[in-house]
């Protein structure tokens, strides 16, 4: 076995792990319940270790996904026999029923059902938001404790403890059903599930404290989960489609969002020819599907705003009037600091930077978070008015409030730009 073969095999297995581990985890968690998730993790890890060793010698099979599922199923059969001997009586009966229909659980429709049921279990209303996100990323997405910690600004040890407590809480509440609800029982959790998926995507879109600008793994996993939710009958498919549209239209702009050295490029200065047109087309398809809803949601409005940006030939030619209208409607549903700030930025493009600065003054009095964004916005609007020294001072304050290196580099370049523009004017 050559080093290049080993490297190639490792790369393939790591890619498949991200794609397939969530499906395996869902089936196994559905069978064993949340109290046996360490066992579930062990079976999955053993499956992928077996793949790495076997494929390095014999080569990748024709259908690697089916191969992985077969190996996982064989390991599961062995584990079921062992677990049945040591389990409580009610669990023994459960495992016997599982053995009778084991082949069914590995059919495509049952794999989807398992993933959805586990997703809704992870979003149990009794859990705190952060616990729901941690559990979803761990159980359904195959993220390590370290990766979750990086996404949520937590240490790996704290993530491990938080996930353990969340699993225990679900198990205690769900009792004999092993923590996995039937889809007919989860209609009241759909908004919670969509919110969790939305938060996962947002963390991937703009890392809070990471040196990376984007985590594509988080964004694509959120998209995968949202698309999965569309499989549920008798839900508001329009609302889910709106969320999926928002994700596609946002991901479409990723190729232009970072320069060759990994630095952030704002929307105004992005090369729009780099935007992924296939992703934009997919976004518009789901935007059309979102019209099935009888009720307007925040996802409808946010995806509409994203679509207006994607349609604009340039930043200057953006339909700011429609975007401001959407933000005003959005503020009626979600008065969060970020939505208010985005509304003010759009308003400054429609009515001028003076109007934006007046609104920012009001917002600054009530906001304790997002200070860096507020001061950076003040700086940008002052720069547009030609107040370059004032803009520089606001950028410096924004710099003090910034946590990520990517943000600090971006703001640092803006300060240099202010000096350059000031010299040119004088």
N, C-alpha and C positions, 0 to 999 in steps of 0.2 A: 504494500500500500504506500503510495507516494504522498509527500506532504501536500501537494496540490490537490490530490484526490480527497485527502482528509479535510482540507480547507473547503473544497467544493461541497462535500457532503454536509459539513457543519453548517455552511451557509443555507443550504436547502432545508435542512432540518429546523434551523432557527426560524426561517420564514414560515414553514408549515406549522411550527409550534404556535406562532401568533394567530394563524388562521384556524387551526383545528383544536387547540387545547380547550378553548371555551366550549366547543360542542361536546367534547369528551367529559369535561367537568360537569356540564349540565346533566348529561345522562347519569353519570356516577353519583352526583349529588342527589338527583331525583331518587335513585335506588337506595343510597345509604343514609341520606339526610344530612343536615348541617352538623350533626354531632360527630360525623366521621370524615370531615373534610381533609384532615391530615392524611388519612388513608387514600382518599380520592387523589390528592396531590402526588402521593407516592406512586400510585398506579400510572398516572399520566407521565411522571418523570421516567419511570421504568420503561414505558412504551417508547418514549423518544430516545432514551439511551440505547435501547435495543435497535431502533431504526438507525442511529448513528453508527453503531458497530457493524450491523448487517450490511447496510448500504455502502459503507466504505470498502467492503470486500466484494460484494456481489453486484453493486450498482443500484441506482434508484429504481424501484419497481415501476411498471407501466402506469399503475393507478396508486400513487403514494397515499392519498387520503383513505382509500378503501383498505390498503395494507395496514395503516395505523389503527383504523377502527377495528379490524380483525384481531390484531395483536392486543389491543386494549380489551376487547371482548373476551379473549382467552385468559388474560390475566384476571379479568373480572370474575370469570367462572371459578377459577381457583380460589379467589378471595372470598366469593360467596360461600363456598363449601366450608372454608375455615371460619368465616364470620358466623355462619349458622350454628356451628357447634358451641360458640361462646356467647351468643346473643340471648337477650331476654326473650320470653315466650312470644310476646307480640311482634318482636322483630324477626324471630324465626319464621313466623307465619308470613310476614311481609316478604322475606327473602325467598321463601318457597314459591310465592306467587310470581316474584320477579323471574325466577328460574324458568317457570312455565312459559313466560312470554318474552324471554331475553332477546330472541331474534327480532321481535317486533320493535323493541326499544331502539334498535340500530337502523330502522328504516328512516328515510329522509323526513317524512312527516312527523315521526315520533321524536327525531332529533330536534326539529324546530319547536315542537311542543315542549320538550324538556327545557330548551334554552329560554323560552318565553316564561314558563312557569318558575324557573329559577330566577330570572330577571325580576319578576314581580315579587318573589320571596325576598330578594336582596333589597327591594324598595319597600319593605314593611313599614307602615306608618308609625309604628312604635319606635323606630330607630331615628337617630338624628341624621341630618342631611349628610354630614361628612362620613358617618358610618355606612350609609347607603352607598355612597360613591366608592368607598374602600372595598366594600363587600362585592359590588358589581365588578370592579376592576380585577379583584382577586379571583373570584369564583368563575366569572363568565368570560373574562378577557385575558387570563393567563399572565397578568402583570405580577412582577415580583414585589416583595415588601419595599425594596429600595426604590423601584420605579414609582410605586404608589406614593411613597414618602416624598420623592422628588416632585411629583405632580401636586401634592397637597401640602407641601412645606412642612413635612413631619419627618422625624427620625424613624428608621426602619423598625426599631424596637417598639415605638409607640404605635406604629401601623399594625404590627403583629398582635399587640395587646388589644387594640381597638377592634380588629377583625375577630379575634377570639370572643370578645364580649358580645359583639353583634351576632355572631353565630349562636352563642348560648341564649341570647335574648329571643331570637327567632324560634329556637327549638323549644324553649319553655312555653312560648305562646301558642305554637302550632300543635304541640303534643304528638299524638300517634301518627299524624299525617307527615311526620318527618320534616316539617318545615316547608314543604313544597305545595303551594295552593293549586287548585284546579283553575283553569282560565275563566271558567264561568263565575268564579268567586272574586275576581280581581278588578272588576269594572271601576270600583271606587279608587283604585290605585293608579289609573292611567295617567292622570295629571302629574302625580309624583314621579312616575317612571320617566315621563317626557322631560320633566324638570331636571332629573338626575342626568339623563343623556345630554341635555343642553349644557349643563355645568361641566360635564366631562369634555365636551367639544370646546367650550370656552377656554378651559384650562390649556387644552392643546393648541388653540388658536393664538393665545398670548400667554406665555409662561409667566407666572407671577414673580418668581424670584430666580429663575434659571438663567444661565448665560445663553441658552438657546432661545431664539425668537418663537419658533414653532415646534410642537411635538406632533408630527404627522401620525405617529402610532395612536395617540389619544384621539385625534380628529377622525381617523378612519375607523377606529373602534366604535366611536360614538355613532358614526354613520351606519356601521354594520348593525348596531343594536336598534337604531331607529327604523331601519329598513325591515328588520326582523319583526318589530311591533306591527308593521303593516299587515302581517300574516294573521293577525287576530280578527276573527269575525265580530261584527256588531260593535265596533268602536267608531269613534269619529275619525274616519280615515283622512278626512280633509285636514284636520289639525296635525296629524302625524305627517302627512305629505308636505305640509307647510314647513315643518321642522326639517324634513329631508331636503326640501328645496333650498332652504337656508344654508344647509351644510354644503351641498353641491356648489352653490353659487359663491360661497366663501372659499372653499378649497380650490376652485377654479383660478383664483387670483394668487395662489401660493407661489407659482413659478416666478412671479414678478415682485414678490414681497421681500425677498432677501437678495442682496448683491453677491458677487463672487467671493467675497471674504466673510460672508455670513452676517452682514450688517442689515438692519431694518430699513426698508424704503417705504415712505408713507404713500397713501393712495394717490395723492396729487402728482407724484413724480414716478409712478410705476410705468413701465413699458407695457402698454395694453396688448401689444401684439404677442406677448408671452402668455397671456391668459389662456387657459385650457378650454377650447371651444366645445369639446365633447362634454366636459363637466358642466359648462354653461347650458348646453342643450338639455342635459339631464335635469338640471335645476329648473329650467322653464317647463319641462314635462311635468315635474312634480308640483310646480307652482299652479299649473292648470288643474292638476288633480286636486289641489287643496281647495278648489272652489266647491267641492262636494259638501263642505261644512255648512251647517245652518247658522253657526255662531262664529263671529270674528274672534280670533285669538291673537296673542302677542306674536306667535310664530308666523301667522299670516302677514302681519305688518312688517316684521323684521325681514322676512323673505322678500316682500315687495320692495323694501328699501334696497336690499342686496341686488335685486333684479334691475332696479333703476341705475345703480352704479355700473352693472355689467352691460347695460344697453347704451350707456353714454359713450360717444366717440372719444371724448376727452374729459378731463376733470372740469374744465371751464364750461363745457356744454352739458353738464349734468343737470337733470330736471330737479333743481333744488326746491322748487315750489311744491312738487309732489312729495319729496322726501320730508320736508317740514310738516306737511299735512299728516303724513304717516306717523311721524314722531309725536305730533300733538295727540293723535288717536291713541298711540302707544302709551303716552303719559297718563291717560285715563285709566289704564290697566296696571301699569308698572311705573311707579314714581321713583325708581331707584336713581342713585347718583349718576351711574353710567348712562342711563337713558336720558336724564336731564342734560348731561354734558354733551352727549351726541346731538341732542335737539338744538342746543345753543350753537354748536359748531356749524350745523346745517343752516341755522337761522342767520349766522354771520355771513354765510355764502350767498344767501338770498337778499338780506337787507343791509349787509355791510358789517365790517368788523366793529364799528362803534356800537351797533345794536347788540352784537355778541358780547362785548365787554360789559355793557350795562347788565345783561342777564347773568354773566359770570360773577359780578359783584354780589348779586343776591344769593347765588348758589354757594359762594364761598362762605357766607355767614352761617349756613346750616349744615355744611358737610365737614365731617371729621376724617373720612377716608378719601382716597383718590386725590390727595393734595397735589401729587406730582402732575397728574393729568390736567388739573385746573390751572396750575401755574404755567405749564407748557402751552396750554390753550391761550392764556392771557398773553404770553410771550409772542405766540404766532400771530395773534390779532394785532398786537402793537407793531410787529414787524411789517404787517400789511399796510398799516397807517404811516409807516416811515419812522416810527419811534424806536430806532434800533438800540439805543442805550437802555431804554426802559425794557425792551424785549429781552436784552441780554441779562438784565437783573432778574427778570422773572424766570428765564431759563436756568439761571444759577440756583434759584430757590427750588425749582423743579428737580434739579440735579441732587440737591440735598435730600429730597423726599424719595428719590428713585432707589429701588432695591436691586434690580437686575442690571448686569453689566451691559446687556444689549440696549437697555433704555439709556444708560449713562453715556454710552458711545454715541447714540443717536442725538441726544441733547447736546453733547459736546460739539458735534458737527454743526448743529444749529447755531451755537454761540459763535463759532468761526464764521459762519455765513453772515451773521449780523455785522461782524467787523468788516467783512468784505463789502457788503452792501452799503455800509455807512461810509467807507472810504470812497466807493464809486460815486455816491451821491454828492460828496463834498469835493 
